[in-house]
Amino acid sequence: MLQTSSLPTTPATLLEITGLTKSFDGVKAVEDVSLQLREGIITTLVGPNGAGKTTLFNLITGHLRPSSGEIRWQGTSIVGCAPWKIARLGVARTFQDLRLFSHMTVFENVLTAMEKSAWFWQSERATGAQRRERARQILDATGLLHKADVRANDLAYAERKFLSLARIMATDARMWLLDEPASGLDPRSYELFVALLRSEVRRGITICIIEHNLEIVVSISDRISFLDQGRLLADGEPEEILSNPHLSSIYFGERNS
């Protein structure tokens, strides 16, 4: 794997992956991946289709169990933990299919994500009034406050994307795993999306994104991890990864056979 220089001040590691492998009927979807997701920055997973990016998310969040390797959250192994347990530790995730409660209102979708019974690791036992106020703040930040009483099913596509993000915000998770969160956004929505993520990072949130759009990758990444055919080929600063001609040829389908 190509190693590039680290950030000037290296943030602490929040989640550490070591030697991770996942095989399906002898085919290695993820092969011997070692990666550190560092606190308070945005790490972007890039690579061609089939590189293993979503599989890696599924392994981190417990939706798949690795064939071998280790995943540690704040130094403690989470291999074999159920997805709900990993979520309660503070690892939240979006999916490409969004998975909203389509017949609930926007406000109800956010409140559901704030339920104490679902997120008992939250530090404050907020009252119902406090939760509703927090939900309004989140909807205001995501540009959805005026749609609070609209059913999720009746939102435009970009609005559904922001509702998925609002639900993540409502959990108070320390790490967000976002699977192509900006796909299909119009320019105005994209600007709001970037500003929102940067604001959350300044607040101390750690974010890992799967993204194909190079414009988004360039504008939002603090660090890039490049995967291909299940292997981690490079991990480092965006300028170095994106200027590497070998990685570019793989990304744009110009690899040598």
C-alpha positions in Angstrom: 0.0 0.0 0.0 1.2 3.5 -0.8 1.8 5.5 2.3 1.7 9.3 2.2 2.5 11.9 4.7 0.1 12.5 7.6 -1.7 15.6 8.6 0.5 18.3 10.3 -1.0 17.4 13.7 -2.2 13.8 13.6 -5.6 13.4 15.2 -6.2 10.6 17.6 -7.5 7.3 16.1 -11.2 6.7 17.0 -11.7 3.5 15.0 -8.9 1.2 13.9 -9.1 -1.6 11.4 -6.4 -4.2 11.2 -5.9 -7.0 8.6 -9.6 -7.0 7.7 -10.8 -9.6 5.2 -14.2 -10.6 4.0 -14.8 -13.5 1.6 -18.0 -14.5 -0.2 -17.7 -18.0 -1.7 -14.0 -17.7 -2.0 -14.1 -14.2 -3.5 -12.4 -11.6 -1.3 -14.6 -8.5 -1.3 -12.2 -6.9 1.3 -8.7 -8.2 1.6 -6.2 -7.5 4.4 -7.3 -3.9 4.9 -5.7 -1.9 7.7 -7.1 1.6 8.2 -7.4 4.3 11.0 -10.3 6.6 11.1 -9.1 9.6 12.9 -11.0 11.9 15.2 -12.5 15.2 14.0 -11.7 14.9 10.3 -13.4 13.8 7.1 -12.0 10.7 5.6 -13.3 9.8 2.1 -13.3 6.2 0.7 -12.8 6.3 -3.1 -12.2 3.7 -5.7 -14.0 2.2 -8.7 -17.3 0.3 -8.4 -16.8 -3.1 -6.7 -13.7 -1.8 -4.7 -15.2 -3.0 -1.4 -16.2 0.4 0.1 -19.8 -0.5 1.1 -18.7 -3.9 2.3 -16.2 -2.1 4.6 -19.0 0.0 6.0 -21.1 -3.2 6.5 -18.2 -4.8 8.4 -17.7 -1.8 10.7 -21.3 -1.5 11.6 -21.8 -5.2 12.2 -24.1 -6.0 9.2 -21.4 -8.4 8.1 -18.9 -10.4 10.2 -15.3 -10.4 8.9 -13.6 -13.6 7.7 -10.5 -12.4 9.6 -9.1 -9.3 11.0 -9.9 -6.8 13.8 -12.1 -3.7 14.2 -11.5 -1.6 17.4 -13.6 1.3 18.5 -11.7 3.4 21.0 -9.4 0.5 21.6 -12.1 -2.2 22.2 -13.0 -4.9 19.7 -16.4 -4.6 18.1 -16.1 -7.7 15.9 -19.2 -9.8 16.4 -21.3 -7.0 18.0 -24.8 -6.6 16.7 -25.4 -3.4 14.6 -27.6 -1.9 17.3 -24.9 -2.3 19.8 -22.3 -0.6 17.6 -24.8 2.2 16.9 -25.2 2.7 20.7 -21.5 3.0 21.0 -21.7 6.1 18.9 -21.2 4.9 15.3 -24.1 6.1 13.1 -24.6 5.3 9.4 -26.6 6.3 6.4 -27.5 4.0 3.5 -27.8 4.6 -0.2 -31.5 3.6 0.0 -31.9 6.2 2.9 -34.2 3.9 5.0 -36.5 6.7 6.3 -39.9 6.2 8.0 -41.7 7.2 4.8 -45.2 7.7 6.4 -43.9 9.6 9.4 -43.5 13.4 9.2 -40.0 15.0 8.9 -40.3 16.0 12.6 -41.3 12.5 13.7 -38.4 11.0 11.8 -35.9 13.1 13.7 -37.6 12.6 17.1 -37.6 8.8 16.6 -33.8 8.9 16.2 -33.6 10.8 19.5 -35.5 8.2 21.6 -33.7 7.5 24.8 -34.6 3.9 24.6 -32.8 3.6 21.3 -29.7 5.7 22.2 -29.1 5.2 25.9 -25.4 6.1 25.5 -26.4 9.8 25.1 -25.0 11.8 27.9 -28.1 13.9 28.8 -31.5 12.6 29.7 -33.3 15.3 27.8 -36.9 16.0 28.5 -39.5 15.8 25.8 -39.5 19.6 25.4 -35.7 19.6 25.1 -35.8 16.8 22.5 -38.3 18.7 20.4 -36.3 21.9 20.6 -33.2 20.0 19.5 -35.1 18.4 16.7 -36.2 21.9 15.5 -32.5 23.1 15.6 -31.4 20.1 13.5 -34.2 20.7 11.0 -33.2 24.4 10.8 -29.6 23.4 10.2 -30.5 21.0 7.4 -33.0 23.4 5.8 -36.0 21.3 6.6 -37.7 23.2 9.4 -40.4 24.5 7.0 -41.1 20.9 6.0 -41.4 19.6 9.6 -45.0 18.5 9.2 -44.6 17.0 5.7 -44.4 13.2 5.4 -41.0 11.9 4.4 -42.5 10.2 1.4 -43.6 13.6 0.1 -40.2 15.2 0.1 -38.1 15.9 -2.9 -35.1 13.6 -3.3 -32.5 16.2 -2.0 -34.8 16.8 1.0 -34.8 13.1 1.8 -31.1 13.1 1.7 -31.0 15.9 4.2 -33.6 14.2 6.4 -31.3 11.1 6.5 -28.5 13.4 7.6 -30.8 15.0 10.2 -31.5 11.7 11.7 -27.8 11.0 12.0 -27.3 14.4 13.7 -30.1 13.6 16.2 -28.3 10.5 17.6 -25.4 12.6 18.8 -23.1 9.9 17.5 -19.3 10.6 17.5 -18.7 9.0 14.1 -20.8 9.2 11.0 -20.4 6.7 8.1 -22.1 8.3 5.1 -22.7 6.2 1.9 -22.8 8.6 -1.1 -24.7 11.3 0.9 -24.3 14.0 -1.8 -25.4 12.0 -4.8 -28.2 13.7 -6.7 -27.9 17.0 -4.9 -28.4 20.2 -6.9 -25.7 22.9 -6.5 -27.5 24.9 -3.8 -28.2 21.7 -1.8 -24.6 20.6 -2.3 -23.3 23.9 -0.8 -25.5 23.4 2.2 -24.3 19.9 2.5 -20.6 20.8 2.5 -21.1 23.7 5.0 -23.1 21.4 7.3 -20.5 18.7 7.4 -17.7 21.2 8.0 -19.7 22.7 10.9 -20.2 19.3 12.4 -16.5 18.4 12.1 -15.6 21.7 13.9 -18.0 20.5 16.6 -15.8 17.3 17.0 -17.7 14.8 14.8 -15.6 12.2 12.9 -16.9 11.5 9.4 -16.1 8.8 6.8 -17.7 9.1 3.4 -18.1 6.9 0.4 -18.1 9.2 -2.6 -17.6 8.9 -6.4 -17.9 12.5 -7.4 -14.4 13.9 -7.6 -15.5 17.5 -7.1 -17.0 16.5 -3.8 -14.0 14.4 -2.9 -11.7 17.4 -3.6 -13.8 19.9 -1.7 -14.6 18.0 1.4 -11.8 15.5 2.2 -9.2 15.9 4.9 -7.9 12.4 4.1 -8.5 9.9 1.3 -8.3 6.1 1.4 -8.2 4.5 -2.0 -9.6 1.0 -2.4 -9.5 -1.3 -5.4 -10.7 -4.9 -5.7 -11.0 -5.1 -1.9 -7.5 -3.9 -1.2 -6.4 -0.6 0.3 -3.9 0.9 -2.2 -3.3 4.3 -0.6 -4.1 6.3 2.4 -3.1 9.9 2.8 -3.7 13.6 2.1 -6.0 14.4 -0.8 -3.4 16.2 -3.0 -1.1 13.3 -3.0 -3.7 10.7 -3.6 -5.5 12.6 -6.4 -2.3 13.5 -8.2 -1.0 9.9 -8.3 -1.2 8.8 -12.0 -1.4 5.1 -11.1 -4.4 5.6 -8.9 -6.1 7.9 -11.4 -5.7 5.2 -14.1 -7.5 2.7 -11.9 -10.2 5.1 -10.9 -11.0 6.0 -14.5 -10.8 2.4 -15.7 -7.5 2.7 -17.5 -5.7 0.0 -15.5 -3.3 -2.4 -17.3 -4.6 -5.9 -17.7 
